[in-house]
Amino acid sequence: MQDTPNILNATLPLKQDADSQAKLKAFAAEFETTWLPKVWEVLKKSQMVHYARFTVIDNKYMQILTEYDTDFITYSKFFAKNLSDFFQAVFALVDGGPPPAAGGERDLTSIFQYIKTKDLPCVGGKAFSAYGPRTVAEIQQKFGITI
């Protein structure tokens, strides 16, 4: 058993040309109404994510920041399957992101490798968790939480 949930600090470089920046602005403008409800629903369904947030830094980087149970591949496969359209939209904005294969889909192995190269480590290599190694499912069960 690990001490804390796994951490993802994916910091993705964004395309800087005018057309891509306009698409980023449109993506951000519609995020709350178009993407957020679906993303939140899948996060709840996963029962493995403690926290998740998305940030854009100076229109140069998009961060996907999460704390999650399970291993990286299981976690990634779940979200690749359940939020493929969301990640297609994100990767369309990313400079040097995994290229789409035939039919517009992306190869999962390429995506996993790409994300791992953009996953910034925590300073000191660890993150604090007030509830130690407990999983989302354990916490929800202990406190009768249903979301």
Salt bridges, closest charged atoms under 4 A:
ASP3 OD2 - LYS126 NZ 3.82
ASP19 OD2 - LYS23 NZ 3.30
GLU67 OE2 - ARG53 NH2 2.97
ASP69 OD1 - HIS50 NE2 2.65
ASP85 OD1 - LYS38 NZ 2.93
ASP119 OD2 - LYS116 NZ 3.92
